[in-house]
Amino acid sequence: MKRIRFTPLFFRRVHKWVGLVLGIQFILWSVSGAMMAFIDMKDVRDQPMIAADPVSVPGLLAPTDIGIGKVESLKLSMADGRPIYEIGESGSVRIVDGLTGDPVVVDEALVRQRAAVIVDAPIRSISLMNKPNLEAREFAGPMWRVDFDDAEGTSAYFAADTGRFLVARGDDWRLWDFFWMLHNMDYADRTSFNHPLIIVVGFGVLFLSGTGFYLLFKSFNRRDFRWLVRRKPSFDKTATAQRT
C-alpha cells in the first residue's frame, strides 16, 4: 500500500479539489444572501388582515348552554352569517353552531366561505391535504389549501378540524423561501441550521482556510522579506579622503 506523504504538493492538490466543490456553495451563499436582502421582507411576511368587528347575534347560545366540560379556550367567529364556537377542551378542539349547539362539519363549503373573507380574489381551487407541505410546515395536522387567481398566486391554508385560517403564501414568499433553502442548505425541510450537510461543509471551509494559510506560508522564501531588512548606509571613500 502506497504511503501518503503530507507534503505541500499533497495539500495543494487536496486544497484545489475541495476549493472547487466548496466554491460552488460559496457562490450559492453569496447569490442567495444577496437575493434575500433584495426581496422586500414586508411582501414576504405580509398576511391578510382579518377584521374583528363586534356583531350582535340574536339567539346566540351562552357557552354554558352548549353542554361543554372544562374549557381551555373559546373563540367565536362568523361563517355564512351564522355564529360558530371554536371550543378547546381536553387537548382537542371542536366547533359547534352558536345558535343550535350542533356540531359543525368543516367541509369545502365552509372553507370556501372563510377563504372569501381572507383574500379578495377569485378562488381557483380547493384541496384537502393529509399533512402540511413546505409552505405550511410550521403547522401540524390535515389542512385545507385554497388557491386564489390573483397576481401574487396566493395560497391560503385552513385547519381541517376547525376551519381556522393558518397562513397565506404568495410568490414573493416562495421566491424568498427558495433562496433561504440554498442559504441554509436544508433541502428537505428548509428549517434547520444543524443538519449534517452544513456541518460537513463548515468543517470543509475550516480545512480550506487552514490549508490555504499553510500553502501561503510555504510559498514564501527569504527573498520575499528582503525589503524588511534595513539596508546599511554606504559611504563614499573618495569624498571622505578629500575632506581629510
Residue pairs with C-beta under 8 A, 6 or more apart in sequence:
4 10
8 214
8 215
8 218
11 211
11 214
11 215
12 215
14 211
15 208
15 211
15 212
15 215
18 204
18 207
18 208
18 211
19 208
21 204
22 201
22 204
22 205
22 208
25 185
25 201
28 182
28 183
29 182
29 183
31 179
31 182
32 179
32 180
32 182
32 183
33 183
35 175
35 176
35 179
36 176
36 179
36 180
36 183
39 172
39 175
39 176
39 179
40 172
41 176
43 170
43 172
43 173
44 172
44 173
44 176
45 173
46 170
47 167
47 168
48 118
48 119
48 156
48 165
48 168
50 117
50 118
50 165
55 78
55 83
57 83
57 98
57 99
59 99
60 83
60 98
60 99
61 98
61 99
61 100
61 101
63 71
63 74
63 85
63 87
65 101
66 85
66 87
66 96
66 101
67 101
68 87
68 89
69 89
69 90
70 89
70 90
71 87
71 88
71 89
72 88
72 89
72 90
72 91
73 86
73 87
73 88
73 93
74 85
74 86
74 87
74 88
75 85
75 86
76 83
76 84
76 85
76 86
76 98
77 83
77 84
77 86
78 84
79 110
79 113
79 114
79 163
80 110
80 113
82 97
82 98
82 99
83 97
83 98
83 99
84 95
84 96
84 97
84 98
84 104
85 95
85 96
85 97
85 98
86 93
86 94
86 95
86 162
86 164
87 93
87 94
87 95
87 96
93 161
93 162
94 103
94 161
94 162
95 103
95 104
95 106
95 162
95 163
96 102
96 103
96 104
97 103
97 104
104 110
106 144
106 158
106 159
106 160
106 161
106 162
106 163
108 126
108 128
108 144
110 163
111 126
111 144
111 146
111 158
111 163
112 123
112 126
112 146
114 158
114 163
114 165
115 123
115 126
115 146
115 148
115 156
115 158
116 123
118 156
118 165
118 168
119 146
119 148
119 150
119 154
119 156
119 168
121 148
121 149
121 150
121 154
122 148
122 149
122 150
123 146
123 147
123 148
123 149
124 147
124 148
124 149
125 146
125 147
126 144
126 145
126 146
126 147
127 144
127 145
127 147
128 142
128 143
128 144
128 145
128 160
129 142
129 143
129 144
129 145
130 142
131 141
131 142
132 138
132 139
132 140
132 141
132 143
132 157
133 145
134 177
134 189
134 190
135 155
135 157
135 167
135 169
135 173
135 174
135 177
136 143
136 145
136 157
136 166
136 167
136 169
137 189
137 190
137 191
138 167
139 157
139 159
139 166
139 167
141 159
141 160
141 161
142 160
142 161
143 157
143 158
143 159
143 160
143 166
144 157
144 158
144 159
144 160
144 163
145 155
145 156
145 157
146 155
146 156
146 157
146 158
147 153
147 154
147 155
148 154
148 155
148 156
152 170
152 171
152 172
153 170
153 171
153 174
154 168
154 169
154 170
155 168
155 169
155 170
156 165
156 167
156 168
157 165
157 166
157 167
157 168
157 169
158 164
158 165
158 166
159 166
177 190
180 190
181 187
181 190
184 190
184 192
184 193
184 198
185 195
185 197
185 198
185 201
186 192
186 193
186 195
186 197
186 198
187 197
188 195
